[in-house]
Amino acid sequence: MASGRRDYTWGFLNEAASEGRYNETFQEYVSKDIAAGAVELIWSYTVPAGYRLALNRIEVCSFSRIRNWVFLVSNGVTILTILFDTNYSFIVSDKNPLYTEAGQIVYVSCRNLDELSSMFYGQVTGVLEQV
């Protein structure tokens, strides 16, 4: 073990981004009932001035009987489009998180391909860094 460093790091947050007096752990949980065949926003966040958001993990699950789509969009650019069964975890590299700068919007939306409405749940984890 290197001098002055921990020999472990909990969770998915990278050690460099999780330490420091100007950084805050960012974690939000969401849930939304989506009608059959609909595409709806389940989570949206505008990064406040003076900060940037380093996303480390996005998880989405649904109790639908068939596959569904999940979309991750940052500043108008689609980062991720995945067809998933019941649960999907998008884990970003700890050393190279997905950064969203101040004033930009990042959001997650889902499309329900089932014939019935279905509940979607999500979790977004990262670090809000003061710049």
N, C-alpha and C positions, 0 to 999 in steps of 0.2 A: 504494500500500500504506500502510495506517495505521501510524503509528509504534509500534514495539514488538510488532507482530503478524506472524505468518507469512503468506505469500501463498499457502500451500497447506495442505491437511490430508489425510493419507493415510487411505484406507479409508472406512468409513461412520460413524466415531465423530465426534460433533460436538465442535468445538474447546473449547467451554466445559466440557463434561462430561469431556473426556479429559485436561485439564490440572489440576494441583493435587496436593499431596502426600498428600491423603486419598482419592484415587480410584485404582481399579485397573481395568485393561482386563479384561473378562470375555469368555471365549471357550471354548465347549465343543463337542466333536464326539461324535456318538452313532451307533450302528448297531444294528439289531435285525431279526431275521428274524420276519416276521409271517405266521401261517398264513392260508390262504384264507378270506375272509369275516370275519376277526377284526378287532377294534378293540383296539389295545394302546398303552400309554404308551411313548413312546420317549425322553422327557427330562422330568425334573422337578427343580425347585430351590426350596428354602426360603430366603428372604432372611434372613441372620443379623441379630441385634439390632444396632442402631446403624448400619445400612446401608440403602440402597435400590438396587434394580437398575433401570438405565435400558437397556431393550432397544432395539437399533438395527436388528437384522437377524435373521431366522429363515429358514433354507433347508432344504428337505426334497427328497430325490430317491429314486426307486425304479426298479428295473429291470423292473418289471411290464409286461406287454404292454398293459394297459388303464389307464383312469383310476383314481385313488384319492383318498381324503379325507384332509385334514390339519385338525386342530383345535388352536387356541391358547387356553388357558384361564388366566386370572389371577384369583386370589382367588375362585374359584367362578363367575366370569363369563366366558362364551365371547366372546373378542375376535375370533376369525377362524375361519371354516369355509369351506374352499375345496376344490373338486374339481380335481385337477391331473393332467397327463399323466405326464411322467417327472421333471420338476424344477419346483419352485416356490420363489421367493424373495419373502419378505414384508419389504420394506424400509420401516422407519418413518422419518418425517421426522427429519433430523438436528437440527432446532431444537426438535422436540417429541417426544422418545422415549416409549416405553411404560414408565411407571414402575410398579414393584411394590415396596411398602413392606416394612419389616422384619417378619418373622414370617409374611408372606403366601407362598403357594405359587403358582408359575407352572409350567405344564407344556404339552407338545406331545404329542398322540397322533395316530395314523394308523389308517385303516381300509383293509384290503387287499380290493379288489373282484374280484381275479383268482381263477381256479379253482385256482391253484397258490400255494404259499407264496412270498413275495418278500422280499428284503432292502431295508430302508429305511435311509437315511443322513440325518443332519441336522447342522446347525451353528447355534449360537446365539451372537450377538455383542452386546456392550453394554459398559456401564461400571458397576462396583460402586462407589457413592458413599457415603462416610462422612457421616452426618448428625449 
